[in-house]
Amino acid sequence: LEAQQYFGQNQVQYKHFTWRVLETEHFLVHYYPEEKQAVTAAARMAERSYARLSKVLGHQFREKKPIILFASRADFGQNNVTGDLGEGVGGVTDAARFRLILPLTGDLGSFEQVLAHEMVHEFQYDIFARGRPGGTEQTLERINPPYWYMEGMAEYLSNGPSHPLTAEWLRDAAVAGTIPTVQQMTDLPDKYFPYRYGESFWQYIGERWGDAAIGEILRNTAALGIERAFQREL
């Protein structure tokens, strides 16, 4: 079995990318010439998502964050930040250096949703870091946020309050009597898919207390922990 595992240390790269940088107000968008026609639209989407999320979460970036764009899923699989994470991964955000990495999909709607989802993670990491180098990883280790907290928040703030796919999941769970408790979502993420159940949870918070409450909870989490952050705000 060991002999069948990949023997090298680095991700195989089949192409050489000649990187360029498009600088916007809040981002450094890294791209290569094959993406030239799409990069302006992608940068515009990034700034649009930033304007909305910074208002909802009550937080501003102090420095410009890197966005690394790939022209296709195959090119994205060759990145040497994370390596190929599999076909199901549409984008990823590096907690240590705040690099948002994703491929262009050819579908502007799905691309913008993934971009906004990953940008929520950038906000989460930036808030957790509190301006301290390495602060994100220390905070993540200390508070150990569950998947429903991180991924559910990113799904809700990128999809908005009306997402038919998640509504379908929750209707099915309601009929079957299997809607999980918060503790079950935390302990059994493989059974209760964090993206759908977590999104529905944050949608409930937004509908009952307003989306601004989500930003308050996020900002208080680093100092108080998750349970006390919810108690303080709600």
C-alpha positions in Angstrom: 0.0 0.0 0.0 2.8 2.4 0.8 4.4 1.8 -2.6 1.2 3.1 -4.2 1.4 6.5 -2.5 2.8 9.5 -4.3 6.6 9.5 -3.6 7.4 13.3 -4.1 7.2 16.2 -1.7 5.6 18.8 -3.9 2.5 19.0 -6.1 3.3 18.2 -9.7 2.9 21.2 -12.0 2.4 20.6 -15.6 2.2 24.2 -16.6 4.3 27.3 -15.9 2.2 30.3 -14.9 3.5 33.8 -15.7 1.9 35.7 -12.9 0.6 39.3 -13.0 -1.0 41.4 -10.3 -4.1 43.6 -10.6 -4.3 45.9 -7.6 -7.7 47.1 -6.4 -8.7 49.1 -3.3 -8.7 46.1 -1.0 -7.1 43.2 -2.9 -4.1 42.1 -4.9 -5.5 39.8 -7.6 -2.9 37.4 -9.0 -3.6 36.1 -12.5 -1.8 35.0 -15.6 -2.3 36.1 -19.3 -4.8 33.4 -20.2 -7.2 35.0 -17.6 -6.8 38.6 -18.8 -10.3 39.0 -20.1 -12.0 37.7 -16.9 -9.7 39.2 -14.2 -11.4 42.7 -14.3 -14.8 41.2 -13.7 -13.5 39.0 -10.9 -11.8 42.0 -9.2 -15.1 43.9 -9.5 -17.0 41.0 -7.9 -14.4 40.9 -5.1 -14.8 44.5 -4.2 -18.6 44.2 -4.4 -18.5 41.3 -2.0 -16.1 43.1 0.3 -18.4 46.2 0.5 -21.3 44.1 1.6 -19.5 41.8 4.0 -17.5 44.5 5.7 -20.8 46.3 6.5 -22.5 43.1 7.7 -19.5 42.0 9.8 -18.5 45.4 11.0 -14.9 44.9 10.1 -12.4 46.5 7.6 -9.1 45.0 6.3 -6.0 46.9 7.3 -4.0 45.7 4.3 -4.8 44.4 0.9 -5.5 40.6 0.8 -4.2 38.3 -2.0 -6.6 36.6 -4.4 -5.0 33.9 -6.6 -7.0 33.1 -9.7 -6.6 30.0 -11.9 -8.2 29.8 -15.3 -9.6 26.3 -14.8 -10.2 23.5 -12.3 -7.2 21.6 -13.8 -4.9 24.6 -13.3 -6.3 25.1 -9.7 -5.4 21.5 -8.9 -1.7 22.4 -9.6 -1.4 25.1 -7.0 1.4 24.6 -4.6 -0.2 26.3 -1.6 -2.6 23.4 -0.7 -2.1 20.9 -3.5 -5.0 19.3 -5.2 -7.8 19.0 -2.7 -10.2 17.2 -5.0 -12.9 17.9 -7.5 -15.4 18.9 -4.8 -13.4 21.9 -3.6 -14.3 25.1 -5.5 -11.9 27.3 -3.6 -9.8 27.6 -0.4 -8.5 30.3 1.9 -5.1 30.0 3.6 -5.5 30.9 7.3 -1.8 31.7 7.8 -1.3 34.2 5.0 -4.9 35.1 4.1 -4.5 33.9 0.5 -7.9 33.3 -1.3 -7.3 30.7 -4.0 -10.0 29.7 -6.6 -10.5 28.9 -10.3 -12.7 30.6 -12.8 -15.7 28.4 -13.6 -17.1 30.1 -16.7 -20.3 30.6 -14.7 -20.3 34.1 -13.1 -23.0 33.3 -10.6 -21.3 30.2 -9.1 -17.9 31.9 -9.2 -19.2 34.9 -7.3 -20.8 32.7 -4.7 -17.6 30.7 -4.1 -15.6 34.0 -4.1 -17.9 35.5 -1.4 -17.8 32.2 0.6 -14.1 32.2 0.7 -14.0 36.0 1.5 -16.1 35.3 4.6 -13.3 33.0 5.7 -10.8 35.8 5.1 -12.9 38.0 7.4 -13.1 35.3 10.0 -9.3 34.8 10.0 -8.6 38.5 10.0 -10.9 39.1 12.9 -9.5 36.1 14.8 -5.9 37.4 14.2 -6.7 40.8 15.7 -3.7 42.3 13.9 -1.2 39.8 15.3 1.1 37.8 13.0 0.2 34.2 13.5 -2.8 35.2 15.6 -5.3 33.3 13.4 -3.9 29.9 13.9 -3.5 30.5 17.7 -7.1 31.6 18.0 -8.4 28.7 15.8 -6.5 26.2 18.0 -7.8 27.8 21.2 -11.5 28.2 20.4 -11.7 25.2 17.9 -14.7 26.5 16.0 -16.9 23.7 14.6 -17.5 23.3 10.9 -21.1 24.5 11.1 -19.9 27.8 12.6 -17.3 28.5 10.0 -18.7 26.9 6.9 -22.4 27.6 7.7 -21.6 31.3 8.2 -19.7 31.4 4.9 -22.6 29.7 3.1 -25.3 32.0 4.5 -23.4 35.2 3.9 -22.6 34.2 0.3 -25.9 32.7 -0.7 -28.2 35.1 1.1 -31.4 34.4 3.1 -33.1 32.4 0.3 -31.2 29.2 -0.8 -33.5 26.5 -2.3 -30.9 23.7 -1.8 -30.6 24.3 1.9 -34.4 24.8 2.2 -34.8 21.4 0.6 -32.4 19.7 3.1 -34.2 21.2 6.1 -37.7 20.4 4.8 -36.6 16.8 4.4 -35.1 16.7 7.9 -38.3 18.2 9.3 -40.4 15.5 7.7 -38.0 12.8 8.9 -37.6 14.3 12.4 -33.9 14.5 12.0 -33.1 18.2 12.5 -30.0 18.2 14.6 -29.3 20.0 17.8 -26.3 22.4 18.0 -24.4 19.8 19.9 -25.1 17.1 17.3 -23.9 19.5 14.6 -20.7 20.0 16.5 -20.0 16.4 17.4 -21.2 14.7 14.2 -20.2 16.9 11.2 -20.0 13.8 8.9 -23.7 13.0 9.7 -25.1 16.5 9.7 -23.5 18.3 6.7 -22.1 21.6 8.1 -22.7 23.6 4.9 -26.5 22.9 4.8 -27.4 22.7 8.5 -24.9 25.4 9.5 -26.2 27.7 6.8 -29.8 27.2 8.0 -28.7 27.9 11.6 -27.1 31.2 10.7 -30.1 32.0 8.5 -32.3 31.6 11.6 -30.0 34.0 13.5 -30.2 36.5 10.7 -33.9 36.4 10.5 -34.6 36.6 14.2 -31.8 39.1 15.3 -30.6 40.6 12.1 -27.4 39.9 10.2 -25.5 42.5 12.3 -25.7 40.0 15.1 -23.6 37.6 13.1 -20.8 40.1 13.0 -21.1 40.8 16.7 -20.9 37.1 17.5 -17.9 36.6 15.2 -16.0 39.6 16.7 -16.7 38.4 20.3 -15.8 34.8 19.6 -12.0 35.4 19.7 -12.2 37.0 23.2 -15.0 35.1 24.8 -15.3 31.7 23.0 -18.2 30.6 21.0 -20.8 29.8 23.7 -20.3 33.1 25.6 -20.2 35.1 22.3 -23.7 33.7 21.5 -25.0 34.3 25.1 -23.7 37.9 25.1 -25.3 38.8 21.8 -28.5 36.9 21.8 
